[in-house]
Amino acid sequence: MHAPLTDLPAEFQRFQNLHFIASGGQKIVFRGTCPQHGAIVLKVFNPGTDMARFERELSAVQRIQCPLTPTILESGMTRQGGQPIPYVVESFIPGASIQQHLDAGSLQDPNVVRLATDILQVLTLTEQRGIVHRDIKPANLLLHADTGAIWLLDFGIARHLDRTALTVGPIGPCTAGFAPPEQFNALAAEVDVRSDLFALGVTLHTCIEGRNFYCEGARDHVEVFQRVQSVPLPRLTREPCGVAGFADLVMALTQIRRSHRPHSAAEARDWLAELLVQYQA
């Protein structure tokens, strides 16, 4: 379900060539252009969105200033039918999501190694800013069409405002099959960068094996959660590009107990960097 372009508030008439990309949860996403910014992505959130939370999360995203996350060009609130409607304008990043590449069978081993390198770099920066993404998965990662870099999308805002495919209620906001136990058990005080490292590890495992071990054959989310907190992720059957030790890194990232994972994104980043130095030697 999505709003026809003619139903959008007059505020958005300044954007040209708007066309629908996706909808779900609490937002509708359009792609378009504007004279000031060129190609843009317009995210229009539903009336009734918690504005205090929206502003708080938006501020967090703007603090990141990471070259591998979309730039927020502007944000604000307009009205339609007397109801406030928050919106965000982001830079448009050309490319397709890692999930789309997986579905098409077009993801290559060098892409997976680049994914690990780039996203660990992003997480190192965001950890310094005190921000946790909480929804790292193939659908939120984009392979840039021109540079081959991997971008992390929906940073910060996704964890509160976009509930698409997220469990809510007594279970913490998360995507089943990628989130670690401390996150879906709603242990907010224990959710930190190590939670993102777990999700990254599962994502890497999924990319290499071509399937999500936790989700495959599961009856429902409850069974997925039970698997995540009781069954260790199997060791990779192969290492991408023949990078020796990559499987060990993925195993470390996906440890059930967060104290057994790398203590920081920088530690995991440096571990991978050393593996790549040895591989290239």
C-alpha positions, -999 to +999 in steps of 0.1 A: +000+000+000+013+034-009+000+069-015-005+081-051+019+108-060-011+132-064-019+126-027+015+139-015+015+172+004+021+203-017+055+207+001+069+179-021+059+194-055+094+210-056+108+175-062+108+163-098+102+129-114+091+114-081+083+077-084+075+051-058+103+028-046+089+010-015+066+012+014+061-006+047+061+000+084+058+037+090+071+052+058+068+055+020+099+059-001+103+077-034+131+085-057+133+118-075+154+148-083+156+184-072+176+214-085+195+218-053+206+183-046+202+163-079+191+127-074+174+122-040+155+097-020+124+111-002+111+092+029+077+103+040+066+090+074+031+082+085+010+107+104+012+100+141+049+093+141+065+100+175+081+134+166+104+136+197+119+102+188+121+111+152+141+142+160+163+124+185+172+096+160+177+121+131+202+140+152+221+108+159+222+099+122+235+134+113+263+130+138+277+099+120+291+118+089+302+085+074+312+083+037+294+049+034+260+059+047+236+082+028+238+119+036+207+135+051+202+165+029+172+179+047+144+170+070+112+185+083+076+183+089+047+192+067+009+188+072-019+171+053-054+170+065-043+188+096-019+160+106+018+164+109+039+143+085+077+141+091+100+135+061+136+130+053+155+138+020+186+117+015+212+115-012+205+088-038+230+059-039+230+040-072+231+003-069+212-027-056+209-042-021+229-072-011+196-091-008+188-083-044+222-096-055+217-128-034+183-133-049+197-129-084+227-151-077+250-122-087+270-117-055+306-126-059+333-135-033+351-102-037+319-084-029+316-104+003+352-095+014+345-059+005+313-060+025+332-072+056+359-045+052+335-016+045+309-023+071+335-029+099+349+005+089+314+020+093+308+003+126+342+015+139+331+050+133+296+047+146+308+030+177+329+061+184+297+081+181+278+058+205+253+047+179+241+011+173+223+003+140+204-028+153+192-040+119+222-050+098+211-075+072+214-080+034+184-058+027+200-028+044+233-031+026+238-016-009+265-025-034+273+008-051+269+004-089+299+025-098+325+020-070+317-015-057+317-001-021+291-014+003+269+012+020+249+008+052+213+021+048+186+033+071+211+040+099+195+049+132+160+059+119+153+022+110+156+010+146+126+031+157+106+044+128+107+017+102+090-015+116+090-033+083+099-069+089+108-061+125+093-078+155+078-055+182+062-057+216+078-078+244+105-088+219+130-060+211+130-044+177+150-067+154+150-089+123+146-125+132+176-146+120+201-117+121+197-102+156+216-116+186+199-129+218+204-098+238+186-078+212+154-098+207+152-105+244+149-067+248+179-064+270+185-028+260+214-023+284+233-051+267+228-039+231+260-023+218+283-026+188+288-063+196+251-068+186+258-052+152+289-074+149+268-105+154+243-094+127+272-086+104+286-121+110+253-137+102+250-116+071+285-127+059+276-163+066+244-159+047+262-143+017+288-171+015+264-201+021+235-186+001+210-192+029+202-180+064+210-210+087+186-198+114+156-191+092+158-221+068+130-245+076+119-226+107+082-227+115+080-191+128+100-164+145+098-181+178+117-211+164+143-188+148+149-170+181+152-204+199+179-215+174+198-182+177+202-184+214+209-222+216+226-234+183+260-220+173+262-210+137+280-238+117+315-231+105+317-218+069+321-245+043+345-223+024+364-190+028+357-162+002+385-156-022+405-182-002+412-157+026+426-180+053+410-173+087+379-156+074+358-184+088+374-179+122+364-143+121+328-150+112+326-176+140+339-150+165+314-124+154+285-148+158+292-161+192+260-165+212+274-148+243+284-112+234+314-114+258+329-140+235+327-117+204+353-091+195+350-063+221+349-036+195+344-030+158+380-017+156+392-051+170+373-069+143+384-045+116+420-049+125+416-087+126+403-087+091+430-063+079+456-087+092+440-116+074+440-096+041+477-086+046+486-123+049+464-132+020+480-106-003+516-115+009 
